[in-house]
Amino acid sequence: MATAELTRVRMWYDQHGEGDPCVLLHPGGGGVDSRALEPTVAGLSPTFRVFTPEQRGHGRTPDPGGPISYEAMAADTIEFIETV
């Protein structure tokens, strides 16, 4: 388990397996985070290096303040992929 220091947020993520990278995005909603992806991670990690970042204000990634929008989360995800 690690964090990626992004421009607008410190994004928590975990990684499993080895191979080509695969980034999985958890569903939205209250109380939802990367743990919702555990069955998928178990199936993909024998073949891929699976990354499971948690979006701002979800799970172990703090809410940096201000509105949470799809645009902000998309920008965070792009920066996560470019950084990690």
N, C-alpha and C positions, 0 to 999 in steps of 0.2 A: 504494500500500500504506500502510495506516495502522493505528493501534490505537485501540480504544475503551476509555476508562478506566471500568470498571464497578466496582460495589461490592466484588465478591469476586475479580475477575481483570482483567488487562489483556488484552483480546481482540484478536488480530490479525485484520485483514480486508482484502480487496481489493474493488474495484468496477470494473465494466465497463459500457459502453454508456450510453444515455440513455433516458428515458421513465419509466413507472411503476416503482416499486421492486419487486424480486423478491429474496427472501432464500433462498439455497440452503444446505442443511445437508449437510456431507460425511458419508459412512458412518463407522462406528466401526471400531476395531481398531488393532492395533499398526502404526505406520508410515503410517497413513492421515491425509490432511489435505485441504485444499481443492483440491489439484492433481487429485484424482480427479474433480472436477467440470468440468474443462477442456472436454470435448466439449459438455456441456450449456450451459456459459457461452457458448461460441462460437455455439450455436444461438439462445440467448435474447437476447444482448446487442444485436443489431440493433434489437430492439423494446423491451427493458426495461433499466432500470438495475439490474444484477445485483450483489448483495452476496454475498461468500463468506467468512463468518467461520469461524475455526478454533476449535473447542471447547477448553476447558481441557485441558492436557496433550497436545494434538495439534499437530503442525506447529510454527508459530511463536508459538503461545500457550503461555505457561509453565504448569506445574502449580503452583497456589497452595498445595499441601499439603492433606492430609486426603483423605478418600475422594472418588472421582469417581463421581457417581451421575446417573441420568437426571433426577432432580429438580433437582440443582444445575445441570446443563447446560441444562435447560428454563428455569430462572430466569435464567441468564446470557443465553440467547437472547431472552427477553422484554425484559430490560433493554437488550440490544444494539439491538433494534428500536425501543424507546422513546427511546434515546439518539441513535442515528445516523439 
